[in-house]
């Protein structure tokens, strides 16, 4: 895994873009109202790392946001050839650095 670290980060970023839009509610738009709504949402999520909460406004559900499970699924468990399937013991429990990588990528 460490030999392809940079490639893996890029792959994770590419896979997370649609997930971040879905989980956090960003709009895929070019109109002014949509862009402004996305900016406001971004500001809410970035303030004191609110994006790590299931409810970022009330700051409830620390590390319970769906992005963790969805990221794990698409990055490490969606194919029999993926690391999570081949090396499942390394994902029980999910290592904290893996969760940190997900949130760093989301950020």
C-alpha positions in Angstrom: 0.0 0.0 0.0 2.8 2.5 0.9 4.5 2.0 -2.5 1.5 3.6 -4.3 0.7 6.2 -1.6 0.5 9.3 -3.9 -1.5 7.4 -6.6 -3.9 6.2 -3.9 -4.5 9.7 -2.6 -5.3 10.9 -6.1 -7.6 8.0 -6.7 -9.4 8.6 -3.4 -9.8 12.3 -4.2 -11.3 11.4 -7.6 -13.7 8.9 -6.0 -14.8 11.2 -3.2 -15.8 14.2 -5.4 -19.3 12.8 -6.2 -19.6 11.3 -2.7 -18.9 14.7 -1.1 -21.5 16.3 -3.3 -24.1 13.6 -2.4 -23.4 13.3 1.4 -23.1 17.0 2.1 -25.6 18.3 -0.3 -23.5 20.4 -2.7 -25.3 21.3 -5.9 -23.8 20.7 -9.4 -24.8 24.0 -10.8 -23.5 27.1 -12.6 -26.2 29.6 -11.6 -25.6 32.3 -9.1 -28.0 31.0 -6.5 -26.6 27.5 -6.6 -23.0 28.8 -6.3 -23.9 31.0 -3.4 -25.7 28.1 -1.7 -22.6 25.9 -2.2 -20.4 28.7 -0.7 -22.6 29.0 2.4 -22.6 25.2 2.8 -18.9 25.1 2.4 -18.4 27.8 5.1 -20.7 25.9 7.5 -18.8 22.6 6.9 -15.3 24.1 7.2 -16.0 26.1 10.4 -14.3 24.2 13.1 -14.2 21.1 10.9 -18.0 20.6 11.1 -17.8 18.2 8.2 -16.8 15.4 10.6 -20.3 15.4 12.2 -23.4 13.7 11.0 -25.2 17.0 11.8 -22.7 19.7 11.1 -24.9 22.5 12.2 -25.7 21.1 15.7 -22.3 19.4 15.8 -23.9 16.0 16.7 -22.7 12.6 15.7 -18.9 13.0 15.7 -17.4 10.7 13.0 -20.9 9.2 12.2 -21.1 11.0 8.8 -21.9 8.6 5.9 -18.8 9.7 4.0 -16.6 7.3 6.0 -18.5 4.2 5.1 -19.1 5.3 1.5 -15.4 6.1 1.0 -14.4 2.8 2.4 -16.8 1.0 0.1 -15.8 2.7 -3.1 -12.0 2.8 -2.4 -11.2 -0.4 -0.6 -14.1 -2.8 -0.9 -15.9 -2.4 -4.2 -13.9 -5.1 -6.1 -12.5 -8.5 -5.1 -9.1 -7.1 -6.1 -9.3 -4.2 -3.7 -7.2 -4.0 -0.5 -10.1 -4.3 1.9 -11.1 -7.6 0.4 -7.6 -9.0 0.1 -6.3 -7.8 3.4 -9.5 -7.5 5.5 -7.7 -8.0 8.8 -6.1 -4.6 8.3 -9.5 -3.0 8.2 -10.8 -4.6 11.5 -11.2 -2.1 13.1 -10.8 0.7 10.6 -7.4 2.2 11.3 -7.5 5.8 12.5 -5.0 6.9 9.8 -7.5 5.7 7.2 -10.3 7.7 8.8 -7.9 10.7 8.9 -7.0 10.2 5.2 -10.7 10.2 4.3 -11.4 13.5 6.2 -8.2 15.1 4.9 -9.3 14.3 1.4 -12.8 15.6 2.1 -11.3 18.8 3.6 
